[in-house]
Amino acid sequence: MNSVSKTDIDKIFGRVLRDFRVKAGFTQEQISEKLGISLKYISRIENGYNGIKTQTLIKYLNILGITPNTLYKDFITNSEVQKNIELSEKINSLSDEQKEFVSSVIDLLKNI
């Protein structure tokens, strides 16, 4: 994705936020209450018709447990950054115990 328009960003952000909201089992009304913004604004964000304020986006990420990598990965063209995102996603899919193990292995590798 070489040239990214505001519309592209709004649509992708909206899709990601909606998918995570649904996966977490929240309705738009519940998210609207948690964020302190109108239901209409939630709908417009999730359908890609509105941008989202940074403060609201950060609240959304925290409530739904979305990593910034997940939100921005469709816009990244740098192959090294893409590899880092892929690795991060693999780690995020592990159990807490497995993450602790991977973290220990990384610490060992850094000391070699």
Biopython code that builds the backbone (N, CA, C, O; Angstrom):
import numpy as np
from Bio.PDB.StructureBuilder import StructureBuilder

atoms = [
    (1, "MET", "N", (0.853, -1.168, 0.000)),
    (1, "MET", "CA", (0.000, 0.000, 0.000)),
    (1, "MET", "C", (0.899, 1.230, 0.000)),
    (1, "MET", "O", (1.373, 1.658, 1.053)),
    (2, "ASN", "N", (1.130, 1.794, -1.168)),
    (2, "ASN", "CA", (2.044, 2.921, -1.288)),
    (2, "ASN", "C", (1.423, 4.236, -0.841)),
    (2, "ASN", "O", (2.004, 4.951, -0.024)),
    (3, "SER", "N", (0.264, 4.554, -1.362)),
    (3, "SER", "CA", (-0.402, 5.791, -1.012)),
    (3, "SER", "C", (-1.637, 5.450, -0.192)),
    (3, "SER", "O", (-2.512, 4.708, -0.640)),
    (4, "VAL", "N", (-1.696, 5.998, 1.006)),
    (4, "VAL", "CA", (-2.790, 5.670, 1.905)),
    (4, "VAL", "C", (-3.622, 6.925, 2.126)),
    (4, "VAL", "O", (-3.120, 7.955, 2.578)),
    (5, "SER", "N", (-4.895, 6.815, 1.800)),
    (5, "SER", "CA", (-5.786, 7.961, 1.994)),
    (5, "SER", "C", (-6.412, 7.904, 3.385)),
    (5, "SER", "O", (-6.397, 6.867, 4.047)),
    (6, "LYS", "N", (-6.953, 9.023, 3.805)),
    (6, "LYS", "CA", (-7.653, 9.076, 5.085)),
    (6, "LYS", "C", (-8.822, 8.102, 5.072)),
    (6, "LYS", "O", (-9.107, 7.459, 6.083)),
    (7, "THR", "N", (-9.498, 7.989, 3.941)),
    (7, "THR", "CA", (-10.621, 7.061, 3.811)),
    (7, "THR", "C", (-10.158, 5.621, 4.010)),
    (7, "THR", "O", (-10.836, 4.843, 4.681)),
    (8, "ASP", "N", (-9.003, 5.254, 3.431)),
    (8, "ASP", "CA", (-8.448, 3.907, 3.618)),
    (8, "ASP", "C", (-8.192, 3.641, 5.103)),
    (8, "ASP", "O", (-8.544, 2.587, 5.632)),
    (9, "ILE", "N", (-7.582, 4.606, 5.749)),
    (9, "ILE", "CA", (-7.260, 4.462, 7.172)),
    (9, "ILE", "C", (-8.543, 4.314, 7.986)),
    (9, "ILE", "O", (-8.644, 3.420, 8.826)),
    (10, "ASP", "N", (-9.511, 5.172, 7.745)),
    (10, "ASP", "CA", (-10.769, 5.116, 8.492)),
    (10, "ASP", "C", (-11.462, 3.765, 8.316)),
    (10, "ASP", "O", (-11.984, 3.206, 9.281)),
    (11, "LYS", "N", (-11.470, 3.244, 7.102)),
    (11, "LYS", "CA", (-12.143, 1.961, 6.840)),
    (11, "LYS", "C", (-11.429, 0.803, 7.524)),
    (11, "LYS", "O", (-12.075, -0.060, 8.119)),
    (12, "ILE", "N", (-10.109, 0.779, 7.445)),
    (12, "ILE", "CA", (-9.365, -0.321, 8.063)),
    (12, "ILE", "C", (-9.451, -0.237, 9.568)),
    (12, "ILE", "O", (-9.687, -1.254, 10.221)),
    (13, "PHE", "N", (-9.266, 0.947, 10.148)),
    (13, "PHE", "CA", (-9.417, 1.106, 11.593)),
    (13, "PHE", "C", (-10.806, 0.658, 12.032)),
    (13, "PHE", "O", (-10.949, -0.069, 13.015)),
    (14, "GLY", "N", (-11.825, 1.093, 11.302)),
    (14, "GLY", "CA", (-13.201, 0.727, 11.643)),
    (14, "GLY", "C", (-13.414, -0.774, 11.621)),
    (14, "GLY", "O", (-14.043, -1.336, 12.518)),
    (15, "ARG", "N", (-12.885, -1.421, 10.592)),
    (15, "ARG", "CA", (-13.034, -2.876, 10.478)),
    (15, "ARG", "C", (-12.358, -3.597, 11.643)),
    (15, "ARG", "O", (-12.936, -4.506, 12.238)),
    (16, "VAL", "N", (-11.128, -3.185, 11.964)),
    (16, "VAL", "CA", (-10.392, -3.822, 13.060)),
    (16, "VAL", "C", (-11.126, -3.610, 14.381)),
    (16, "VAL", "O", (-11.304, -4.552, 15.153)),
    (17, "LEU", "N", (-11.547, -2.383, 14.637)),
    (17, "LEU", "CA", (-12.237, -2.091, 15.901)),
    (17, "LEU", "C", (-13.538, -2.876, 16.007)),
    (17, "LEU", "O", (-13.851, -3.408, 17.072)),
    (18, "ARG", "N", (-14.294, -2.954, 14.927)),
    (18, "ARG", "CA", (-15.545, -3.725, 14.928)),
    (18, "ARG", "C", (-15.270, -5.210, 15.159)),
    (18, "ARG", "O", (-15.933, -5.845, 15.979)),
    (19, "ASP", "N", (-14.294, -5.763, 14.437)),
    (19, "ASP", "CA", (-13.991, -7.192, 14.583)),
    (19, "ASP", "C", (-13.592, -7.538, 16.012)),
    (19, "ASP", "O", (-14.042, -8.547, 16.555)),
    (20, "PHE", "N", (-12.758, -6.714, 16.620)),
    (20, "PHE", "CA", (-12.340, -6.976, 17.993)),
    (20, "PHE", "C", (-13.486, -6.773, 18.980)),
    (20, "PHE", "O", (-13.596, -7.511, 19.959)),
    (21, "ARG", "N", (-14.337, -5.784, 18.733)),
    (21, "ARG", "CA", (-15.488, -5.559, 19.609)),
    (21, "ARG", "C", (-16.404, -6.773, 19.601)),
    (21, "ARG", "O", (-16.829, -7.255, 20.651)),
    (22, "VAL", "N", (-16.704, -7.262, 18.394)),
    (22, "VAL", "CA", (-17.579, -8.422, 18.257)),
    (22, "VAL", "C", (-16.938, -9.650, 18.910)),
    (22, "VAL", "O", (-17.606, -10.393, 19.629)),
    (23, "LYS", "N", (-15.646, -9.858, 18.659)),
    (23, "LYS", "CA", (-14.930, -10.989, 19.232)),
    (23, "LYS", "C", (-14.941, -10.937, 20.767)),
    (23, "LYS", "O", (-15.000, -11.972, 21.430)),
    (24, "ALA", "N", (-14.884, -9.720, 21.320)),
    (24, "ALA", "CA", (-14.895, -9.558, 22.776)),
    (24, "ALA", "C", (-16.312, -9.662, 23.352)),
    (24, "ALA", "O", (-16.488, -9.691, 24.570)),
    (25, "GLY", "N", (-17.313, -9.718, 22.482)),
    (25, "GLY", "CA", (-18.688, -9.877, 22.936)),
    (25, "GLY", "C", (-19.376, -8.596, 23.380)),
    (25, "GLY", "O", (-20.363, -8.639, 24.114)),
    (26, "PHE", "N", (-18.856, -7.450, 22.935)),
    (26, "PHE", "CA", (-19.462, -6.169, 23.285)),
    (26, "PHE", "C", (-20.395, -5.707, 22.175)),
    (26, "PHE", "O", (-20.134, -5.931, 20.994)),
    (27, "THR", "N", (-21.479, -5.062, 22.569)),
    (27, "THR", "CA", (-22.337, -4.393, 21.590)),
    (27, "THR", "C", (-21.777, -2.995, 21.360)),
    (27, "THR", "O", (-20.940, -2.516, 22.125)),
    (28, "GLN", "N", (-22.244, -2.354, 20.309)),
    (28, "GLN", "CA", (-21.846, -0.969, 20.073)),
    (28, "GLN", "C", (-22.290, -0.089, 21.238)),
    (28, "GLN", "O", (-21.580, 0.839, 21.628)),
    (29, "GLU", "N", (-23.448, -0.378, 21.783)),
    (29, "GLU", "CA", (-23.952, 0.408, 22.909)),
    (29, "GLU", "C", (-23.036, 0.281, 24.129)),
    (29, "GLU", "O", (-22.753, 1.274, 24.799)),
    (30, "GLN", "N", (-22.575, -0.934, 24.416)),
    (30, "GLN", "CA", (-21.668, -1.138, 25.559)),
    (30, "GLN", "C", (-20.352, -0.386, 25.353)),
    (30, "GLN", "O", (-19.848, 0.248, 26.280)),
    (31, "ILE", "N", (-19.801, -0.455, 24.153)),
    (31, "ILE", "CA", (-18.549, 0.260, 23.864)),
    (31, "ILE", "C", (-18.775, 1.758, 23.958)),
    (31, "ILE", "O", (-17.925, 2.483, 24.474)),
    (32, "SER", "N", (-19.907, 2.227, 23.467)),
    (32, "SER", "CA", (-20.206, 3.653, 23.534)),
    (32, "SER", "C", (-20.236, 4.126, 24.986)),
    (32, "SER", "O", (-19.745, 5.212, 25.295)),
    (33, "GLU", "N", (-20.807, 3.320, 25.875)),
    (33, "GLU", "CA", (-20.840, 3.675, 27.303)),
    (33, "GLU", "C", (-19.441, 3.672, 27.902)),
    (33, "GLU", "O", (-19.085, 4.579, 28.654)),
    (34, "LYS", "N", (-18.643, 2.654, 27.574)),
    (34, "LYS", "CA", (-17.288, 2.558, 28.111)),
    (34, "LYS", "C", (-16.402, 3.712, 27.637)),
    (34, "LYS", "O", (-15.551, 4.198, 28.382)),
    (35, "LEU", "N", (-16.612, 4.142, 26.393)),
    (35, "LEU", "CA", (-15.791, 5.212, 25.831)),
    (35, "LEU", "C", (-16.353, 6.602, 26.127)),
    (35, "LEU", "O", (-15.648, 7.604, 26.000)),
    (36, "GLY", "N", (-17.614, 6.654, 26.520)),
    (36, "GLY", "CA", (-18.232, 7.944, 26.787)),
    (36, "GLY", "C", (-18.495, 8.750, 25.532)),
    (36, "GLY", "O", (-18.422, 9.979, 25.541)),
    (37, "ILE", "N", (-18.804, 8.040, 24.444)),
    (37, "ILE", "CA", (-19.135, 8.718, 23.187)),
    (37, "ILE", "C", (-20.443, 8.147, 22.650)),
    (37, "ILE", "O", (-20.893, 7.088, 23.089)),
    (38, "SER", "N", (-21.042, 8.844, 21.713)),
    (38, "SER", "CA", (-22.366, 8.448, 21.236)),
    (38, "SER", "C", (-22.337, 7.149, 20.431)),
    (38, "SER", "O", (-21.336, 6.798, 19.807)),
    (39, "LEU", "N", (-23.443, 6.467, 20.466)),
    (39, "LEU", "CA", (-23.629, 5.245, 19.690)),
    (39, "LEU", "C", (-23.498, 5.539, 18.193)),
    (39, "LEU", "O", (-22.938, 4.739, 17.444)),
    (40, "LYS", "N", (-24.013, 6.681, 17.770)),
    (40, "LYS", "CA", (-23.927, 7.075, 16.359)),
    (40, "LYS", "C", (-22.466, 7.228, 15.931)),
    (40, "LYS", "O", (-22.092, 6.825, 14.829)),
    (41, "TYR", "N", (-21.637, 7.815, 16.813)),
    (41, "TYR", "CA", (-20.219, 7.985, 16.500)),
    (41, "TYR", "C", (-19.526, 6.622, 16.397)),
    (41, "TYR", "O", (-18.700, 6.414, 15.508)),
    (42, "ILE", "N", (-19.856, 5.699, 17.296)),
    (42, "ILE", "CA", (-19.291, 4.332, 17.234)),
    (42, "ILE", "C", (-19.634, 3.712, 15.881)),
    (42, "ILE", "O", (-18.766, 3.153, 15.210)),
    (43, "SER", "N", (-20.879, 3.812, 15.493)),
    (43, "SER", "CA", (-21.319, 3.230, 14.221)),
    (43, "SER", "C", (-20.564, 3.855, 13.049)),
    (43, "SER", "O", (-20.132, 3.146, 12.140)),
    (44, "ARG", "N", (-20.406, 5.166, 13.067)),
    (44, "ARG", "CA", (-19.704, 5.846, 11.975)),
    (44, "ARG", "C", (-18.227, 5.451, 11.934)),
    (44, "ARG", "O", (-17.664, 5.292, 10.851)),
    (45, "ILE", "N", (-17.595, 5.291, 13.095)),
    (45, "ILE", "CA", (-16.193, 4.847, 13.149)),
    (45, "ILE", "C", (-16.079, 3.441, 12.568)),
    (45, "ILE", "O", (-15.251, 3.192, 11.691)),
    (46, "GLU", "N", (-16.914, 2.521, 13.060)),
    (46, "GLU", "CA", (-16.810, 1.121, 12.644)),
    (46, "GLU", "C", (-17.159, 0.901, 11.178)),
    (46, "GLU", "O", (-16.720, -0.080, 10.578)),
    (47, "ASN", "N", (-17.931, 1.791, 10.604)),
    (47, "ASN", "CA", (-18.274, 1.678, 9.191)),
    (47, "ASN", "C", (-17.340, 2.481, 8.291)),
    (47, "ASN", "O", (-17.527, 2.529, 7.076)),
    (48, "GLY", "N", (-16.326, 3.118, 8.902)),
    (48, "GLY", "CA", (-15.320, 3.832, 8.131)),
    (48, "GLY", "C", (-15.753, 5.192, 7.630)),
    (48, "GLY", "O", (-15.116, 5.757, 6.741)),
    (49, "TYR", "N", (-16.841, 5.734, 8.195)),
    (49, "TYR", "CA", (-17.316, 7.043, 7.759)),
    (49, "TYR", "C", (-16.717, 8.193, 8.560)),
    (49, "TYR", "O", (-16.794, 9.349, 8.144)),
    (50, "ASN", "N", (-16.131, 7.885, 9.687)),
    (50, "ASN", "CA", (-15.541, 8.908, 10.550)),
    (50, "ASN", "C", (-14.143, 8.477, 10.946)),
    (50, "ASN", "O", (-13.862, 7.289, 11.105)),
    (51, "GLY", "N", (-13.269, 9.465, 11.105)),
    (51, "GLY", "CA", (-11.982, 9.198, 11.716)),
    (51, "GLY", "C", (-12.197, 9.055, 13.216)),
    (51, "GLY", "O", (-13.319, 9.175, 13.706)),
    (52, "ILE", "N", (-11.131, 8.803, 13.926)),
    (52, "ILE", "CA", (-11.241, 8.612, 15.362)),
    (52, "ILE", "C", (-10.173, 9.458, 16.051)),
    (52, "ILE", "O", (-9.020, 9.489, 15.622)),
    (53, "LYS", "N", (-10.566, 10.133, 17.109)),
    (53, "LYS", "CA", (-9.613, 10.944, 17.869)),
    (53, "LYS", "C", (-8.607, 10.021, 18.539)),
    (53, "LYS", "O", (-8.930, 8.895, 18.915)),
    (54, "THR", "N", (-7.393, 10.512, 18.680)),
    (54, "THR", "CA", (-6.324, 9.708, 19.275)),
    (54, "THR", "C", (-6.702, 9.221, 20.671)),
    (54, "THR", "O", (-6.477, 8.055, 20.995)),
    (55, "GLN", "N", (-7.268, 10.088, 21.498)),
    (55, "GLN", "CA", (-7.642, 9.695, 22.854)),
    (55, "GLN", "C", (-8.673, 8.569, 22.832)),
    (55, "GLN", "O", (-8.590, 7.629, 23.622)),
    (56, "THR", "N", (-9.635, 8.666, 21.933)),
    (56, "THR", "CA", (-10.669, 7.635, 21.811)),
    (56, "THR", "C", (-10.052, 6.332, 21.304)),
    (56, "THR", "O", (-10.400, 5.250, 21.776)),
    (57, "LEU", "N", (-9.149, 6.441, 20.355)),
    (57, "LEU", "CA", (-8.480, 5.254, 19.817)),
    (57, "LEU", "C", (-7.710, 4.525, 20.913)),
    (57, "LEU", "O", (-7.782, 3.299, 21.008)),
    (58, "ILE", "N", (-6.985, 5.253, 21.727)),
    (58, "ILE", "CA", (-6.216, 4.636, 22.813)),
    (58, "ILE", "C", (-7.146, 3.930, 23.799)),
    (58, "ILE", "O", (-6.841, 2.828, 24.257)),
    (59, "LYS", "N", (-8.268, 4.552, 24.126)),
    (59, "LYS", "CA", (-9.246, 3.904, 25.017)),
    (59, "LYS", "C", (-9.764, 2.612, 24.388)),
    (59, "LYS", "O", (-9.852, 1.577, 25.048)),
    (60, "TYR", "N", (-10.102, 2.691, 23.109)),
    (60, "TYR", "CA", (-10.576, 1.514, 22.366)),
    (60, "TYR", "C", (-9.550, 0.380, 22.450)),
    (60, "TYR", "O", (-9.895, -0.759, 22.765)),
    (61, "LEU", "N", (-8.278, 0.708, 22.162)),
    (61, "LEU", "CA", (-7.221, -0.308, 22.182)),
    (61, "LEU", "C", (-7.120, -0.960, 23.551)),
    (61, "LEU", "O", (-6.977, -2.178, 23.652)),
    (62, "ASN", "N", (-7.194, -0.157, 24.601)),
    (62, "ASN", "CA", (-7.092, -0.690, 25.954)),
    (62, "ASN", "C", (-8.302, -1.545, 26.338)),
    (62, "ASN", "O", (-8.142, -2.613, 26.928)),
    (63, "ILE", "N", (-9.491, -1.089, 26.012)),
    (63, "ILE", "CA", (-10.701, -1.840, 26.357)),
    (63, "ILE", "C", (-10.737, -3.179, 25.640)),
    (63, "ILE", "O", (-11.095, -4.196, 26.235)),
    (64, "LEU", "N", (-10.368, -3.185, 24.362)),
    (64, "LEU", "CA", (-10.483, -4.403, 23.555)),
    (64, "LEU", "C", (-9.190, -5.211, 23.475)),
    (64, "LEU", "O", (-9.175, -6.281, 22.868)),
    (65, "GLY", "N", (-8.107, -4.722, 24.074)),
    (65, "GLY", "CA", (-6.845, -5.464, 24.058)),
    (65, "GLY", "C", (-6.225, -5.557, 22.675)),
    (65, "GLY", "O", (-5.682, -6.598, 22.305)),
    (66, "ILE", "N", (-6.301, -4.486, 21.916)),
    (66, "ILE", "CA", (-5.754, -4.463, 20.561)),
    (66, "ILE", "C", (-4.358, -3.859, 20.615)),
    (66, "ILE", "O", (-4.164, -2.796, 21.204)),
    (67, "THR", "N", (-3.391, -4.525, 20.007)),
    (67, "THR", "CA", (-2.044, -3.958, 19.940)),
    (67, "THR", "C", (-1.982, -2.965, 18.776)),
    (67, "THR", "O", (-2.674, -3.141, 17.773)),
    (68, "PRO", "N", (-1.167, -1.938, 18.904)),
    (68, "PRO", "CA", (-1.010, -0.997, 17.785)),
    (68, "PRO", "C", (-0.579, -1.708, 16.497)),
    (68, "PRO", "O", (-0.984, -1.308, 15.405)),
    (69, "ASN", "N", (0.235, -2.753, 16.617)),
    (69, "ASN", "CA", (0.656, -3.498, 15.426)),
    (69, "ASN", "C", (-0.549, -4.008, 14.647)),
    (69, "ASN", "O", (-0.573, -3.938, 13.418)),
    (70, "THR", "N", (-1.531, -4.514, 15.347)),
    (70, "THR", "CA", (-2.722, -5.053, 14.703)),
    (70, "THR", "C", (-3.443, -3.974, 13.921)),
    (70, "THR", "O", (-3.942, -4.209, 12.820)),
    (71, "LEU", "N", (-3.490, -2.807, 14.499)),
    (71, "LEU", "CA", (-4.213, -1.708, 13.880)),
    (71, "LEU", "C", (-3.504, -1.169, 12.641)),
    (71, "LEU", "O", (-4.156, -0.804, 11.663)),
    (72, "TYR", "N", (-2.186, -1.119, 12.676)),
    (72, "TYR", "CA", (-1.420, -0.479, 11.599)),
    (72, "TYR", "C", (-0.825, -1.446, 10.577)),
    (72, "TYR", "O", (-0.293, -0.997, 9.562)),
    (73, "LYS", "N", (-0.896, -2.744, 10.807)),
    (73, "LYS", "CA", (-0.156, -3.687, 9.967)),
    (73, "LYS", "C", (-0.534, -3.639, 8.487)),
    (73, "LYS", "O", (0.311, -3.911, 7.634)),
    (74, "ASP", "N", (-1.771, -3.302, 8.166)),
    (74, "ASP", "CA", (-2.175, -3.241, 6.756)),
    (74, "ASP", "C", (-1.523, -2.088, 6.005)),
    (74, "ASP", "O", (-1.557, -2.049, 4.775)),
    (75, "PHE", "N", (-0.931, -1.149, 6.738)),
    (75, "PHE", "CA", (-0.312, 0.021, 6.112)),
    (75, "PHE", "C", (1.210, -0.091, 6.008)),
    (75, "PHE", "O", (1.851, 0.747, 5.374)),
    (76, "ILE", "N", (1.779, -1.106, 6.617)),
    (76, "ILE", "CA", (3.236, -1.236, 6.690)),
    (76, "ILE", "C", (3.757, -1.928, 5.440)),
    (76, "ILE", "O", (3.294, -3.011, 5.081)),
    (77, "THR", "N", (4.731, -1.294, 4.772)),
    (77, "THR", "CA", (5.329, -1.890, 3.581)),
    (77, "THR", "C", (6.788, -2.282, 3.807)),
    (77, "THR", "O", (7.354, -3.024, 3.004)),
    (78, "ASN", "N", (7.397, -1.802, 4.873)),
    (78, "ASN", "CA", (8.784, -2.141, 5.190)),
    (78, "ASN", "C", (8.846, -3.609, 5.617)),
    (78, "ASN", "O", (8.203, -3.995, 6.593)),
    (79, "SER", "N", (9.614, -4.430, 4.894)),
    (79, "SER", "CA", (9.628, -5.871, 5.141)),
    (79, "SER", "C", (10.162, -6.233, 6.528)),
    (79, "SER", "O", (9.690, -7.196, 7.133)),
    (80, "GLU", "N", (11.119, -5.491, 7.031)),
    (80, "GLU", "CA", (11.644, -5.770, 8.378)),
    (80, "GLU", "C", (10.570, -5.512, 9.443)),
    (80, "GLU", "O", (10.415, -6.286, 10.387)),
    (81, "VAL", "N", (9.846, -4.426, 9.272)),
    (81, "VAL", "CA", (8.774, -4.108, 10.215)),
    (81, "VAL", "C", (7.668, -5.165, 10.108)),
    (81, "VAL", "O", (7.098, -5.577, 11.118)),
    (82, "GLN", "N", (7.370, -5.599, 8.877)),
    (82, "GLN", "CA", (6.367, -6.652, 8.685)),
    (82, "GLN", "C", (6.773, -7.930, 9.418)),
    (82, "GLN", "O", (5.935, -8.570, 10.052)),
    (83, "LYS", "N", (8.049, -8.306, 9.337)),
    (83, "LYS", "CA", (8.533, -9.498, 10.039)),
    (83, "LYS", "C", (8.369, -9.347, 11.547)),
    (83, "LYS", "O", (7.975, -10.289, 12.235)),
    (84, "ASN", "N", (8.676, -8.146, 12.058)),
    (84, "ASN", "CA", (8.519, -7.903, 13.494)),
    (84, "ASN", "C", (7.061, -7.999, 13.923)),
    (84, "ASN", "O", (6.759, -8.522, 14.996)),
    (85, "ILE", "N", (6.164, -7.501, 13.095)),
    (85, "ILE", "CA", (4.733, -7.593, 13.398)),
    (85, "ILE", "C", (4.288, -9.045, 13.398)),
    (85, "ILE", "O", (3.542, -9.463, 14.284)),
    (86, "GLU", "N", (4.737, -9.820, 12.416)),
    (86, "GLU", "CA", (4.386, -11.242, 12.350)),
    (86, "GLU", "C", (4.875, -11.981, 13.592)),
    (86, "GLU", "O", (4.149, -12.797, 14.160)),
    (87, "LEU", "N", (6.096, -11.698, 14.008)),
    (87, "LEU", "CA", (6.635, -12.330, 15.213)),
    (87, "LEU", "C", (5.814, -11.928, 16.438)),
    (87, "LEU", "O", (5.492, -12.769, 17.278)),
    (88, "SER", "N", (5.485, -10.669, 16.534)),
    (88, "SER", "CA", (4.677, -10.179, 17.642)),
    (88, "SER", "C", (3.312, -10.863, 17.673)),
    (88, "SER", "O", (2.827, -11.230, 18.744)),
    (89, "GLU", "N", (2.694, -11.036, 16.516)),
    (89, "GLU", "CA", (1.387, -11.702, 16.446)),
    (89, "GLU", "C", (1.489, -13.168, 16.882)),
    (89, "GLU", "O", (0.601, -13.684, 17.561)),
    (90, "LYS", "N", (2.570, -13.825, 16.488)),
    (90, "LYS", "CA", (2.763, -15.213, 16.911)),
    (90, "LYS", "C", (2.895, -15.293, 18.427)),
    (90, "LYS", "O", (2.306, -16.169, 19.061)),
    (91, "ILE", "N", (3.662, -14.387, 19.001)),
    (91, "ILE", "CA", (3.840, -14.368, 20.453)),
    (91, "ILE", "C", (2.517, -14.064, 21.144)),
    (91, "ILE", "O", (2.193, -14.685, 22.156)),
    (92, "ASN", "N", (1.752, -13.122, 20.613)),
    (92, "ASN", "CA", (0.465, -12.764, 21.216)),
    (92, "ASN", "C", (-0.521, -13.920, 21.233)),
    (92, "ASN", "O", (-1.419, -13.956, 22.074)),
    (93, "SER", "N", (-0.363, -14.864, 20.316)),
    (93, "SER", "CA", (-1.289, -15.991, 20.258)),
    (93, "SER", "C", (-0.953, -17.088, 21.274)),
    (93, "SER", "O", (-1.714, -18.043, 21.427)),
    (94, "LEU", "N", (0.171, -16.955, 21.963)),
    (94, "LEU", "CA", (0.589, -17.961, 22.938)),
    (94, "LEU", "C", (-0.095, -17.763, 24.286)),
    (94, "LEU", "O", (-0.612, -16.688, 24.589)),
    (95, "SER", "N", (-0.084, -18.820, 25.081)),
    (95, "SER", "CA", (-0.598, -18.716, 26.450)),
    (95, "SER", "C", (0.378, -17.880, 27.276)),
    (95, "SER", "O", (1.511, -17.653, 26.851)),
    (96, "ASP", "N", (-0.050, -17.425, 28.441)),
    (96, "ASP", "CA", (0.832, -16.640, 29.311)),
    (96, "ASP", "C", (2.078, -17.432, 29.691)),
    (96, "ASP", "O", (3.174, -16.875, 29.756)),
    (97, "GLU", "N", (1.915, -18.705, 29.936)),
    (97, "GLU", "CA", (3.057, -19.564, 30.298)),
    (97, "GLU", "C", (4.046, -19.661, 29.130)),
    (97, "GLU", "O", (5.258, -19.578, 29.327)),
    (98, "GLN", "N", (3.526, -19.833, 27.934)),
    (98, "GLN", "CA", (4.383, -19.912, 26.755)),
    (98, "GLN", "C", (5.092, -18.578, 26.502)),
    (98, "GLN", "O", (6.254, -18.559, 26.094)),
    (99, "LYS", "N", (4.396, -17.472, 26.743)),
    (99, "LYS", "CA", (5.016, -16.155, 26.580)),
    (99, "LYS", "C", (6.178, -15.982, 27.553)),
    (99, "LYS", "O", (7.220, -15.438, 27.187)),
    (100, "GLU", "N", (6.007, -16.442, 28.788)),
    (100, "GLU", "CA", (7.088, -16.366, 29.776)),
    (100, "GLU", "C", (8.301, -17.156, 29.287)),
    (100, "GLU", "O", (9.440, -16.705, 29.413)),
    (101, "PHE", "N", (8.043, -18.332, 28.732)),
    (101, "PHE", "CA", (9.123, -19.170, 28.225)),
    (101, "PHE", "C", (9.856, -18.468, 27.079)),
    (101, "PHE", "O", (11.086, -18.413, 27.065)),
    (102, "VAL", "N", (9.096, -17.934, 26.121)),
    (102, "VAL", "CA", (9.697, -17.231, 24.988)),
    (102, "VAL", "C", (10.513, -16.036, 25.477)),
    (102, "VAL", "O", (11.606, -15.777, 24.972)),
    (103, "SER", "N", (9.989, -15.322, 26.443)),
    (103, "SER", "CA", (10.705, -14.181, 27.002)),
    (103, "SER", "C", (12.036, -14.619, 27.619)),
    (103, "SER", "O", (13.052, -13.940, 27.470)),
    (104, "SER", "N", (12.020, -15.751, 28.307)),
    (104, "SER", "CA", (13.258, -16.281, 28.903)),
    (104, "SER", "C", (14.268, -16.661, 27.821)),
    (104, "SER", "O", (15.463, -16.403, 27.962)),
    (105, "VAL", "N", (13.785, -17.271, 26.750)),
    (105, "VAL", "CA", (14.670, -17.651, 25.642)),
    (105, "VAL", "C", (15.278, -16.399, 25.016)),
    (105, "VAL", "O", (16.470, -16.372, 24.713)),
    (106, "ILE", "N", (14.469, -15.369, 24.822)),
    (106, "ILE", "CA", (14.976, -14.123, 24.244)),
    (106, "ILE", "C", (16.044, -13.512, 25.153)),
    (106, "ILE", "O", (17.081, -13.050, 24.679)),
    (107, "ASP", "N", (15.783, -13.512, 26.451)),
    (107, "ASP", "CA", (16.776, -12.987, 27.399)),
    (107, "ASP", "C", (18.088, -13.760, 27.292)),
    (107, "ASP", "O", (19.162, -13.159, 27.322)),
    (108, "LEU", "N", (18.011, -15.097, 27.165)),
    (108, "LEU", "CA", (19.198, -15.921, 27.009)),
    (108, "LEU", "C", (19.950, -15.563, 25.719)),
    (108, "LEU", "O", (21.173, -15.419, 25.722)),
    (109, "LEU", "N", (19.203, -15.423, 24.626)),
    (109, "LEU", "CA", (19.828, -15.093, 23.348)),
    (109, "LEU", "C", (20.502, -13.732, 23.368)),
    (109, "LEU", "O", (21.549, -13.553, 22.745)),
    (110, "LYS", "N", (19.933, -12.793, 24.057)),
    (110, "LYS", "CA", (20.524, -11.463, 24.133)),
    (110, "LYS", "C", (21.857, -11.480, 24.892)),
    (110, "LYS", "O", (22.708, -10.617, 24.681)),
    (111, "ASN", "N", (22.024, -12.450, 25.759)),
    (111, "ASN", "CA", (23.246, -12.537, 26.569)),
    (111, "ASN", "C", (24.353, -13.386, 25.916)),
    (111, "ASN", "O", (25.427, -13.558, 26.492)),
    (112, "ILE", "N", (24.088, -13.904, 24.734)),
    (112, "ILE", "CA", (25.088, -14.735, 24.052)),
    (112, "ILE", "C", (26.042, -13.839, 23.283)),
    (112, "ILE", "O", (26.964, -14.333, 22.634)),
]
sb = StructureBuilder()
sb.init_structure("model")
sb.init_model(0)
sb.init_chain("A")
sb.init_seg("    ")
for serial, (resi, resn, name, xyz) in enumerate(atoms, 1):
    if name == "N":
        sb.init_residue(resn, " ", resi, " ")
    sb.init_atom(name, np.array(xyz, "f"), 0.0, 1.0, " ", f" {name:<3s}", serial, name[0])
structure = sb.get_structure()
